[in-house]
Amino acid sequence: MTTSVLPRQAQSQATGLNRTILSATVVLTGWFLLVVSLAAVGAFVAPPGTAPIAIAIGVGAPLIAFFAWLRLSPAFLHTAALKQSRQIIRSRA
């Protein structure tokens, strides 16, 4: 009698998930360091009476990048959907 071992699908999915989490962590850390360094040199200071465009860019750019990444990356969309479904399942338990 011989036995057959089937490859695990969960391991390959976990690797993709870890890669997505790592990518998101690197991007968010880079954005945070960029914003902190720009704030340190006074890039967000605007003259009185003018619109704070630099602050709007500092807040809006990550949101635009997130939605662009969400739209263009199937792996990111899968990860977000997977996390959301897990949270829904946990809240129902």
Secondary structure as GFF3:
##gff-version 3
##sequence-region A 1 93
A	DSSP	alpha_helix	9	40	.	.	.	ID=ss1
A	DSSP	alpha_helix	53	72	.	.	.	ID=ss2
A	DSSP	alpha_helix	74	92	.	.	.	ID=ss3
###
